[in-house]
Amino acid sequence: MSALRILVPVKRVIDYAVKPRVNKTQTAVETAGVKHSMNPFDELSIEESVRIRETKRAPGGVDDILAVSAGPSKAVDVLRTAMAMGADRALHVEVPEAEELEPLAVAKLLAAVVRAEDRNLVFLGKQSIDDDANQTGQMLAGLLRWPQATQASRVDFEAGDVVKVTREVDGGVETLQAKLPLIVTTDLRLNEPRYASLPNIMKAKKKKLEKKTLSDFGVDGSKRLKTLKVTEPPQRQGGGKVENVDGMISKLKELGAI
């Protein structure tokens, strides 16, 4: 089996424990002064890549794990975290904070990185928790004309560059088989990501972190979509109690439910 040359895209998002707030102009979620961290699904991708190396699960071994992120200067923080978790090196594609990329632009960028860095396996989160688009992995597979296995809960390797991916579906599980090169998107049941230890955080500062721009890869980040308005979900109203079945029926009739 070929040695794995893994690419793991990671994204800086509002921390999952923070309750998002809509900005005053109702054009986006407020990000200023808000805690950010690595997208949780991307943490799964880094963890799985490192585990494959540690457990020697792939017959050909793991040659290199490259983490990549496209975003403002602060995106370096999540790349440092990725390297502290076990990635070998990182690539930061600088994008101004006000110019967030859409999934298609991200997929085009990743396709260019795959070709430039000669990758044969891409692990990426099935979605980011800020836009929940769940599109980038599928678009990347289409652009590269590679097979894809989405929402992976288990990944196994066999001789002959064969990869088996187990994924959860309604009512059970499904196992897919494909050959490298391959796109795999990760789901929550795949693993339990490790915490980056202080010694590894210090070691990560010495690992290579390269900076590039979209133009270096010939990618246009222009938006194709326009956000018209962002609003908070309506507040839920409290429930009420009824004394008996007749009272419940009367209340349902009053509400027009029956």
C-alpha positions in Angstrom: 0.0 0.0 0.0 1.2 3.5 -0.8 2.3 5.7 2.1 -0.4 8.1 3.1 0.2 11.8 2.4 -2.7 13.3 4.4 -4.3 16.8 4.0 -6.5 18.0 6.9 -8.3 21.3 6.4 -9.2 23.1 9.6 -11.3 26.1 10.2 -11.4 28.7 13.0 -15.0 29.1 14.2 -16.8 30.5 17.2 -16.3 28.1 20.1 -19.0 25.5 20.3 -19.7 26.5 24.0 -20.5 30.1 23.0 -24.0 31.2 22.2 -23.9 33.1 18.9 -25.4 36.6 18.7 -26.7 38.4 15.6 -24.9 41.7 15.0 -26.8 45.0 15.1 -27.1 45.3 11.4 -28.6 41.8 11.1 -26.1 40.8 8.4 -24.1 38.1 10.2 -23.3 36.6 13.6 -21.2 38.8 15.9 -17.6 37.7 15.9 -15.7 40.6 17.5 -14.6 39.8 21.1 -15.9 36.2 20.9 -13.9 33.1 21.8 -12.9 31.1 18.7 -11.5 27.6 18.4 -11.0 24.8 15.9 -14.2 23.5 14.3 -15.0 20.3 16.3 -15.4 18.1 13.1 -11.9 19.2 12.0 -10.5 18.1 15.4 -11.8 14.6 14.6 -10.0 14.7 11.3 -6.7 15.7 12.9 -7.1 13.0 15.6 -7.9 10.3 13.1 -4.9 11.1 11.0 -2.6 11.0 14.0 -4.1 7.7 15.2 -3.6 6.1 11.9 0.1 6.8 12.2 0.3 5.9 15.9 -1.5 2.6 15.6 0.2 1.8 12.2 -3.2 1.0 10.8 -2.2 1.7 7.2 0.1 -0.9 5.7 2.2 1.7 3.9 2.4 4.0 6.9 1.9 7.8 7.1 4.4 9.9 5.3 3.1 13.3 6.2 0.2 15.1 7.8 -0.4 18.6 6.5 -3.0 20.9 8.1 -4.3 23.8 6.1 -6.5 26.8 7.0 -7.8 29.7 4.9 -8.7 32.8 7.0 -7.4 35.9 8.8 -4.1 36.0 10.8 -5.8 34.5 13.8 -6.4 31.3 11.9 -2.8 30.5 12.8 -4.0 29.6 16.3 -6.0 26.6 15.1 -3.1 25.5 12.9 -0.8 25.6 15.9 -3.4 23.5 17.8 -3.4 21.0 14.9 0.3 20.7 15.0 0.2 20.3 18.8 -2.2 17.4 18.3 0.2 15.7 15.9 0.2 17.3 12.4 3.7 17.6 10.9 3.4 21.0 9.4 0.8 23.6 8.4 -0.2 25.9 5.6 -2.0 29.2 6.2 -3.8 30.8 3.2 -4.3 34.3 4.3 -7.8 35.7 3.6 -9.0 39.0 5.1 -11.5 38.6 8.0 -14.3 40.4 6.1 -13.9 38.1 3.1 -15.0 34.7 4.3 -14.9 32.1 1.6 -17.9 30.1 0.4 -17.7 26.3 0.1 -17.0 26.2 -3.6 -14.0 28.6 -3.3 -12.7 26.5 -0.4 -13.1 23.3 -2.4 -11.2 25.0 -5.4 -8.4 26.1 -3.0 -8.1 22.6 -1.4 -8.0 21.0 -4.9 -5.1 23.3 -5.7 -3.3 22.4 -2.4 -3.8 18.7 -3.1 -2.1 19.0 -6.5 0.7 21.2 -5.2 1.4 19.1 -2.2 0.8 15.7 -3.9 -1.7 14.4 -1.4 -3.5 11.1 -1.7 -5.9 11.3 1.2 -8.0 14.2 2.5 -9.7 14.1 5.9 -12.0 16.9 6.6 -15.0 17.6 8.9 -18.3 16.9 7.3 -19.3 20.5 8.1 -18.3 23.6 10.0 -20.5 24.6 12.9 -20.7 28.2 11.8 -22.4 27.8 8.4 -23.4 24.1 8.5 -23.1 23.9 4.7 -21.9 20.3 4.5 -20.7 20.9 1.0 -16.9 21.3 0.8 -15.9 17.6 0.9 -18.4 16.7 -1.8 -17.4 19.6 -4.0 -13.7 18.7 -3.5 -14.3 15.1 -4.6 -16.1 16.4 -7.7 -13.3 18.8 -8.6 -10.6 16.2 -8.2 -12.7 13.4 -9.7 -11.8 11.3 -6.6 -14.1 8.8 -4.8 -15.6 10.1 -1.5 -16.9 8.6 1.7 -18.9 11.0 3.9 -19.8 11.0 7.6 -17.2 8.4 8.5 -17.5 6.6 11.9 -14.7 4.1 11.2 -11.8 4.0 8.7 -9.8 0.9 7.9 -7.0 0.2 5.4 -6.1 -2.9 3.4 -3.5 -4.0 0.9 -3.6 -2.6 -2.6 -4.5 1.0 -1.5 -8.0 -0.2 -0.5 -9.8 1.9 2.2 -13.0 0.8 3.9 -15.2 3.4 5.5 -18.1 2.7 7.8 -20.8 5.4 8.0 -24.0 5.7 9.9 -27.2 5.8 7.9 -30.9 5.8 9.0 -31.6 2.4 10.7 -28.0 1.1 10.7 -24.5 1.4 9.2 -23.1 1.3 5.7 -19.6 0.2 4.7 -18.0 1.7 1.6 -14.9 0.5 -0.2 -12.7 2.6 -2.4 -9.1 3.0 -3.5 -6.7 5.8 -2.9 -6.7 8.7 -3.6 -9.8 9.4 -1.5 -11.8 12.1 0.2 -13.2 11.2 3.7 -15.5 13.5 5.7 -15.6 12.8 9.5 -18.6 12.5 11.9 -18.8 12.7 15.7 -18.6 8.9 16.4 -15.2 8.5 14.6 -13.1 9.2 17.7 -12.5 11.3 20.8 -10.0 14.1 20.0 -7.1 14.5 22.4 -6.2 17.6 24.2 -3.0 19.3 23.1 -0.5 19.0 26.0 1.7 21.9 27.0 4.9 20.2 25.8 3.3 19.5 22.4 2.1 23.1 22.2 5.7 24.2 22.7 7.0 21.7 20.1 4.4 23.0 17.6 6.0 26.4 17.7 9.0 24.9 16.1 7.2 23.1 13.3 7.0 24.6 9.8 4.1 27.0 9.1 4.0 28.3 5.6 1.9 31.3 4.5 0.4 31.8 1.1 -2.5 33.7 -0.6 -5.4 32.7 -2.8 -3.6 34.2 -5.8 -0.7 31.8 -5.2 -3.0 29.0 -6.0 -4.9 30.8 -8.8 -8.2 30.8 -6.8 -10.8 33.5 -7.0 -12.5 34.0 -3.6 -15.4 36.2 -4.9 -18.7 35.6 -3.4 -21.6 34.1 -5.4 -24.2 34.4 -2.7 -25.5 37.4 -0.7 -26.8 37.2 2.8 -30.0 39.3 2.9 -30.7 39.1 6.6 -29.8 37.2 9.8 -32.2 37.0 12.7 -32.4 35.3 16.0 -34.8 32.3 16.2 -38.2 33.1 17.8 -38.3 32.5 21.6 -40.2 29.4 22.6 -43.3 30.0 24.6 -43.8 28.1 27.8 -46.2 25.2 28.0 -49.4 24.9 30.1 -51.1 22.3 32.2 -54.6 20.9 31.8 -56.7 19.1 34.4 -58.0 16.2 32.3 -58.5 14.9 28.8 -61.5 17.1 28.2 -59.4 20.1 29.1 -56.7 19.1 26.7 -59.2 18.6 23.8 -60.7 22.1 24.5 -57.3 23.7 24.5 -56.3 22.0 21.2 -59.6 23.2 19.7 -58.9 26.7 21.0 -55.4 26.6 19.3 -56.9 25.3 16.0 -54.9 22.1 16.3 -58.0 19.9 15.9 
